[in-house]
Amino acid sequence: LLSRGLGDVYKRQEGDLDRQEQRLKDHAGDRLAGSFRDVASGLSDRRPGLRSALTAVTRGPATTLVVTHRDRLARFGTRVIEHQLSLVGVSVVYLDDGDATGDLQAEMVADLVAIVTSFAGRLYGQRSAKAAQLRQGVTAVTGEPDDGGVQ
């Protein structure tokens, strides 16, 4: 969400996007200038919503980018993003900032869990795609839809 004077609100999780967006709008109030969303991994650099949000806050009247959680902005490199935005007078506010403790060990464990979770999801997605291809092949050869082994 891009807010005049307040900033931009950015969110990235499918399923609770509407709830996140409403929470961010409630926070921004009448200072809201825009809203951006993505359904993608925080490890991905192919997020058009994030790109649009960053472009908007660097070119517009906003002084703050509001994000629900640090990991919604990015899994890694949030401090670099914060630094770059500060150079153009934009600050980043996290409504829930569990990383604010400064505990390096806890941050490293969270980063490792994020990496493993992301790669497991990608692996599962690849397997699901292969299974779907196999079912389509069975259907094409037999003329009957694959019931997935259910009898």
Disulfide bonds with the S-S distance in Angstrom:
none
